[in-house]
Amino acid sequence: MAIALRTLDDGAWISVNDSREVGVSDIWALPTREFCSCETPHVLLEAFSAVHVSDHRVLADAVGMCIECGTRDSIDSLPVGRIVDGEFKPYEPAGVHSTITGAVDGAACSSFESVE
C-alpha cells in the first residue's frame, strides 16, 4: 500500500494520506548536544522542509529553535512517526531521540531514531 507524504501550509504540517498529522508547534527532545550545547535540547519546530520514509520510519527535515539557549538550526531526518501495517503511527515529541551516525562513501551522515 502506498503512503502519500508531503508538507502543507508553507511547512507548518506533515500530511499523511491527505490528513494533517504532525504540526510544527510541538517541542521535541533531541539527543544530548546534537543540536546545541544544552544537556537535552528541547527544540520548538518552526517549519518542515521535506518528509520521506526510510525503513518504515517517517523522517522530516525541519528548522527549529532550542527553547533553553535560543540556538536556531536545521534538523535532518527527524523521526516523527512510523508506518505499521499501512497506517501512520506518530512518535511523541517529548520522547528523547537518539542519533545514528554512519558513513556513506567516506562522507558522514546522520539521522535520528526514536527511543521508546
ChimeraX commands (.cxc) that place a marker at each C-alpha (Angstrom):
marker #1 position 0.00,0.00,0.00 radius 0.5
marker #1 position 1.37,3.43,-0.96 radius 0.5
marker #1 position 1.56,6.20,1.64 radius 0.5
marker #1 position 1.29,9.81,0.42 radius 0.5
marker #1 position 3.58,12.15,2.36 radius 0.5
marker #1 position 4.01,15.90,1.87 radius 0.5
marker #1 position 4.40,19.18,3.68 radius 0.5
marker #1 position 1.45,21.58,3.79 radius 0.5
marker #1 position 0.80,25.23,4.61 radius 0.5
marker #1 position 4.31,26.54,3.94 radius 0.5
marker #1 position 5.89,23.76,6.00 radius 0.5
marker #1 position 3.57,24.03,9.01 radius 0.5
marker #1 position 2.27,20.44,8.71 radius 0.5
marker #1 position 3.23,16.99,7.55 radius 0.5
marker #1 position 0.36,15.37,5.69 radius 0.5
marker #1 position -0.01,11.59,5.60 radius 0.5
marker #1 position -2.58,10.36,3.07 radius 0.5
marker #1 position -4.11,13.86,2.85 radius 0.5
marker #1 position -4.54,14.20,6.62 radius 0.5
marker #1 position -2.59,16.73,8.71 radius 0.5
marker #1 position -0.72,14.54,11.20 radius 0.5
marker #1 position 2.34,16.40,12.58 radius 0.5
marker #1 position 2.48,20.14,13.19 radius 0.5
marker #1 position 5.42,22.43,13.87 radius 0.5
marker #1 position 4.21,23.82,17.19 radius 0.5
marker #1 position 5.48,20.83,19.21 radius 0.5
marker #1 position 8.67,20.82,21.29 radius 0.5
marker #1 position 10.93,17.84,20.52 radius 0.5
marker #1 position 13.59,16.48,22.90 radius 0.5
marker #1 position 16.72,15.81,20.83 radius 0.5
marker #1 position 19.94,13.91,21.59 radius 0.5
marker #1 position 22.38,15.35,24.08 radius 0.5
marker #1 position 24.44,18.08,22.43 radius 0.5
marker #1 position 23.41,17.07,18.90 radius 0.5
marker #1 position 21.52,20.30,18.20 radius 0.5
marker #1 position 23.18,22.71,20.64 radius 0.5
marker #1 position 25.24,22.56,23.83 radius 0.5
marker #1 position 22.25,22.01,26.15 radius 0.5
marker #1 position 22.19,18.73,28.09 radius 0.5
marker #1 position 18.92,17.72,26.37 radius 0.5
marker #1 position 17.92,20.23,23.70 radius 0.5
marker #1 position 14.19,20.97,23.69 radius 0.5
marker #1 position 13.53,22.26,20.20 radius 0.5
marker #1 position 10.43,24.11,19.07 radius 0.5
marker #1 position 9.93,23.20,15.43 radius 0.5
marker #1 position 9.31,26.20,13.16 radius 0.5
marker #1 position 8.93,24.64,9.70 radius 0.5
marker #1 position 9.20,21.35,7.84 radius 0.5
marker #1 position 11.15,21.47,4.57 radius 0.5
marker #1 position 10.83,17.83,3.45 radius 0.5
marker #1 position 9.42,14.46,4.50 radius 0.5
marker #1 position 10.25,10.90,3.45 radius 0.5
marker #1 position 10.10,7.26,4.58 radius 0.5
marker #1 position 13.13,5.13,5.38 radius 0.5
marker #1 position 12.80,1.60,6.76 radius 0.5
marker #1 position 9.17,2.21,7.81 radius 0.5
marker #1 position 10.12,5.42,9.67 radius 0.5
marker #1 position 8.67,8.78,8.62 radius 0.5
marker #1 position 11.52,11.29,8.67 radius 0.5
marker #1 position 11.24,15.06,8.37 radius 0.5
marker #1 position 13.76,17.78,7.63 radius 0.5
marker #1 position 12.92,20.81,9.74 radius 0.5
marker #1 position 14.09,24.09,11.23 radius 0.5
marker #1 position 13.76,24.73,14.93 radius 0.5
marker #1 position 14.92,26.71,17.94 radius 0.5
marker #1 position 16.11,25.42,21.33 radius 0.5
marker #1 position 13.82,26.97,23.94 radius 0.5
marker #1 position 16.59,26.89,26.55 radius 0.5
marker #1 position 19.53,28.59,24.80 radius 0.5
marker #1 position 17.93,30.11,21.67 radius 0.5
marker #1 position 20.02,28.19,19.12 radius 0.5
marker #1 position 18.22,28.09,15.76 radius 0.5
marker #1 position 19.32,25.45,13.23 radius 0.5
marker #1 position 18.15,22.84,10.76 radius 0.5
marker #1 position 17.42,19.21,11.65 radius 0.5
marker #1 position 17.95,16.45,9.10 radius 0.5
marker #1 position 15.83,13.30,9.23 radius 0.5
marker #1 position 13.92,13.84,12.47 radius 0.5
marker #1 position 11.75,10.74,13.01 radius 0.5
marker #1 position 8.18,11.91,13.51 radius 0.5
marker #1 position 6.48,8.53,13.22 radius 0.5
marker #1 position 6.45,5.11,11.64 radius 0.5
marker #1 position 4.32,3.13,9.22 radius 0.5
marker #1 position 2.79,-0.01,10.79 radius 0.5
marker #1 position 0.54,-2.25,8.69 radius 0.5
marker #1 position -0.03,0.60,6.25 radius 0.5
marker #1 position -1.00,3.12,8.95 radius 0.5
marker #1 position 0.87,6.14,10.30 radius 0.5
marker #1 position 1.76,5.98,13.99 radius 0.5
marker #1 position 3.20,9.28,15.30 radius 0.5
marker #1 position 6.08,9.48,17.78 radius 0.5
marker #1 position 5.65,11.54,20.92 radius 0.5
marker #1 position 7.65,14.79,20.64 radius 0.5
marker #1 position 8.61,14.63,24.34 radius 0.5
marker #1 position 10.45,11.30,23.87 radius 0.5
marker #1 position 14.22,11.68,23.57 radius 0.5
marker #1 position 15.54,10.75,20.13 radius 0.5
marker #1 position 18.97,9.12,19.78 radius 0.5
marker #1 position 21.41,9.70,16.94 radius 0.5
marker #1 position 22.61,7.07,14.49 radius 0.5
marker #1 position 25.76,8.16,12.66 radius 0.5
marker #1 position 27.40,6.31,9.82 radius 0.5
marker #1 position 29.48,6.88,6.71 radius 0.5
marker #1 position 28.44,6.59,3.11 radius 0.5
marker #1 position 31.30,6.59,0.59 radius 0.5
marker #1 position 33.52,8.32,3.12 radius 0.5
marker #1 position 31.03,11.11,3.89 radius 0.5
marker #1 position 29.50,11.35,7.33 radius 0.5
marker #1 position 25.75,11.17,7.57 radius 0.5
marker #1 position 23.38,11.10,10.50 radius 0.5
marker #1 position 19.73,10.55,11.29 radius 0.5
marker #1 position 17.63,10.17,14.40 radius 0.5
marker #1 position 15.80,7.18,15.78 radius 0.5
marker #1 position 13.14,7.40,18.43 radius 0.5
marker #1 position 13.85,5.73,21.76 radius 0.5
marker #1 position 10.60,4.23,23.00 radius 0.5
marker link #1:1,2 radius 0.2
marker link #1:2,3 radius 0.2
marker link #1:3,4 radius 0.2
marker link #1:4,5 radius 0.2
marker link #1:5,6 radius 0.2
marker link #1:6,7 radius 0.2
marker link #1:7,8 radius 0.2
marker link #1:8,9 radius 0.2
marker link #1:9,10 radius 0.2
marker link #1:10,11 radius 0.2
marker link #1:11,12 radius 0.2
marker link #1:12,13 radius 0.2
marker link #1:13,14 radius 0.2
marker link #1:14,15 radius 0.2
marker link #1:15,16 radius 0.2
marker link #1:16,17 radius 0.2
marker link #1:17,18 radius 0.2
marker link #1:18,19 radius 0.2
marker link #1:19,20 radius 0.2
marker link #1:20,21 radius 0.2
marker link #1:21,22 radius 0.2
marker link #1:22,23 radius 0.2
marker link #1:23,24 radius 0.2
marker link #1:24,25 radius 0.2
marker link #1:25,26 radius 0.2
marker link #1:26,27 radius 0.2
marker link #1:27,28 radius 0.2
marker link #1:28,29 radius 0.2
marker link #1:29,30 radius 0.2
marker link #1:30,31 radius 0.2
marker link #1:31,32 radius 0.2
marker link #1:32,33 radius 0.2
marker link #1:33,34 radius 0.2
marker link #1:34,35 radius 0.2
marker link #1:35,36 radius 0.2
marker link #1:36,37 radius 0.2
marker link #1:37,38 radius 0.2
marker link #1:38,39 radius 0.2
marker link #1:39,40 radius 0.2
marker link #1:40,41 radius 0.2
marker link #1:41,42 radius 0.2
marker link #1:42,43 radius 0.2
marker link #1:43,44 radius 0.2
marker link #1:44,45 radius 0.2
marker link #1:45,46 radius 0.2
marker link #1:46,47 radius 0.2
marker link #1:47,48 radius 0.2
marker link #1:48,49 radius 0.2
marker link #1:49,50 radius 0.2
marker link #1:50,51 radius 0.2
marker link #1:51,52 radius 0.2
marker link #1:52,53 radius 0.2
marker link #1:53,54 radius 0.2
marker link #1:54,55 radius 0.2
marker link #1:55,56 radius 0.2
marker link #1:56,57 radius 0.2
marker link #1:57,58 radius 0.2
marker link #1:58,59 radius 0.2
marker link #1:59,60 radius 0.2
marker link #1:60,61 radius 0.2
marker link #1:61,62 radius 0.2
marker link #1:62,63 radius 0.2
marker link #1:63,64 radius 0.2
marker link #1:64,65 radius 0.2
marker link #1:65,66 radius 0.2
marker link #1:66,67 radius 0.2
marker link #1:67,68 radius 0.2
marker link #1:68,69 radius 0.2
marker link #1:69,70 radius 0.2
marker link #1:70,71 radius 0.2
marker link #1:71,72 radius 0.2
marker link #1:72,73 radius 0.2
marker link #1:73,74 radius 0.2
marker link #1:74,75 radius 0.2
marker link #1:75,76 radius 0.2
marker link #1:76,77 radius 0.2
marker link #1:77,78 radius 0.2
marker link #1:78,79 radius 0.2
marker link #1:79,80 radius 0.2
marker link #1:80,81 radius 0.2
marker link #1:81,82 radius 0.2
marker link #1:82,83 radius 0.2
marker link #1:83,84 radius 0.2
marker link #1:84,85 radius 0.2
marker link #1:85,86 radius 0.2
marker link #1:86,87 radius 0.2
marker link #1:87,88 radius 0.2
marker link #1:88,89 radius 0.2
marker link #1:89,90 radius 0.2
marker link #1:90,91 radius 0.2
marker link #1:91,92 radius 0.2
marker link #1:92,93 radius 0.2
marker link #1:93,94 radius 0.2
marker link #1:94,95 radius 0.2
marker link #1:95,96 radius 0.2
marker link #1:96,97 radius 0.2
marker link #1:97,98 radius 0.2
marker link #1:98,99 radius 0.2
marker link #1:99,100 radius 0.2
marker link #1:100,101 radius 0.2
marker link #1:101,102 radius 0.2
marker link #1:102,103 radius 0.2
marker link #1:103,104 radius 0.2
marker link #1:104,105 radius 0.2
marker link #1:105,106 radius 0.2
marker link #1:106,107 radius 0.2
marker link #1:107,108 radius 0.2
marker link #1:108,109 radius 0.2
marker link #1:109,110 radius 0.2
marker link #1:110,111 radius 0.2
marker link #1:111,112 radius 0.2
marker link #1:112,113 radius 0.2
marker link #1:113,114 radius 0.2
marker link #1:114,115 radius 0.2
marker link #1:115,116 radius 0.2
view
